[in-house]
Amino acid sequence: MSLALDLALCALILGVALATVAGSGLFRAIVFFIVYGLLVAVGWVRLGAIDVALAEAAIGAGLTGVLLLAAHGRLRRLGTARDASHGAHLLSALAGAALAAALAWAWFVLPLPERPGPELAAAMPRAGVENPVTAVLLNFRAWDTLLESIVLLAALIGLWMLTRERDWSGRLGLPQHSRAGGVLASFGRVLPPVGLLIGVWLVWAGADRHGGAFQGGTVLAAVGLVAAMAGLVRPPRIGARLWHVALMIGPAVFVLAGLAGAILAGEFLTLPPPIAKPAILTIEIALTASIAATLAFLVLGPPEEGRAP
Amino acid sequence: MTGLTVFALTGAALVGLGFYGLLAARHLLRRVVAFNLIGSGLFLFFGAAGARGVGPDPVPQALIITGIVVALSATALAVGLVVVHARAAGHAVLPEEPEEPEEPKDEGAT
């Protein structure tokens, strides 16, 4: 029964992915990609990876979808959203099929890993949190997460560098306008309080249950985006000092906690068990602020005042 | 055939589909979307591989969450570059290849 469900779900995923790649029209491809992200999130639930499912639904389908739709809007303003058809591309199809076949072959010859990760189970009491995914992200493999938060910042700086000189002092993103009394204007009032609550809950609960800084931060970023699109708040400018603090506080607190670990435990980014829980919570809260701000700014894009004169 | 195998093979097929899209699509934004399909397929494959045995392993899950976030930041930068390219060049569609190495028959002439 459950195998039938998996088969049906995977058939749907593949069908939607095929429509994304091979269908005609840019807009349609983007919409199919959003549907695809939601279906894959269901797949992650089937695999028992709830934290990944939350991240995929919020980031993979949600934020990426908004990003691509906004890009489509910008390209249409430039008159460049028209897709050219690609005929049957034999060599590319062969390359794709070969890659898929190689991966499928790898699946059947991969040796089974030693289960169930005895090192992780033995280390969990020292982690300070109950959710093993959070423990890996913020304690055992904290290096990955620290560097990731810096990658986010680097991507944002790269994106801002694409700003035109005359737009530099403008507000981030395209000028937004929503019809008074329209769907977006009223939705933009209803959603943010609910989203705020869910975002904060995801961060707080992430220590011991499913959720965490990334999922919560993404929901908070989405709250900001909805409010900005509904015209309730105006996006900041690149030079806003307060937002610079928000962008950098996560990596900064993370590095400070790492240095504290270096002094107390003798190794950078090692959290001694007595202070692990408060340290992880502090890092998570600071990281959530930075992730929310960075993701929202990444999706808004560089400032763009309007049509080129 | 178990559920995990189904998801792993789906992941493998997604990588293949995405790779095809990356090579064949002519609009730059569609290439970005195809690139995201490759990443997502790899995550699925990796996640299924990590879930073999007793249950889902938290270490691959944490790495996949990291990967999803990095994929979004790379996508945002790529999309920004596509828009800037479209503004500078006046088009976001790659021109038809002047010569086809092994398939001399399809001639677009647009």
Interface residues (C-beta under 8 A of the other chain):
Chain A: S2 L3 D6 L7 C10 I13 L14 A17 L18 T20 V21 A22 L26 A29 I30 F33 Y36 G37 V40 G43 W44 R46 L47 G48 A49 D51 V52 A55 E56 I59 G60 L63 T64 L67 L68 A71 H72 R74 L75 L78 G79 T80 A81 R82 D83 A84 S85 H86 G87 H89 L90 L91 S92 A93 A95 G96 A97 A98 L99 A100 A101 L103 A104 W107 L110 L112 P113 R115 P116 G117 L120 P132 V133 A135 V136 L137 R141 D144 T145 E148 V151 L152 A154 A155 L156 G158 L159 L162 G212 F214 I291 T294 L295 L298 V299 G301 P302 A308
Chain B: M1 T2 G3 L4 T5 V6 F7 A8 L9 T10 G11 A12 A13 L14 V15 G16 L17 G18 F19 Y20 G21 L23 A24 A25 R26 H27 L29 R30 V32 V33 A34 N36 L37 S40 F43 L44 F45 G47 A48 A49 G50 A51 R52 G53 V54 G55 P56 D57 P58 V59 Q61 A62 L63 I64 I65 T66 I68 V69 V70 A71 L72 S73 A74 T75 A76 L77 V79 G80 L81 V82 V83 V84 A86 R87 G90 H91 A92 V93 P101 E102 E103 D106 G108 T110
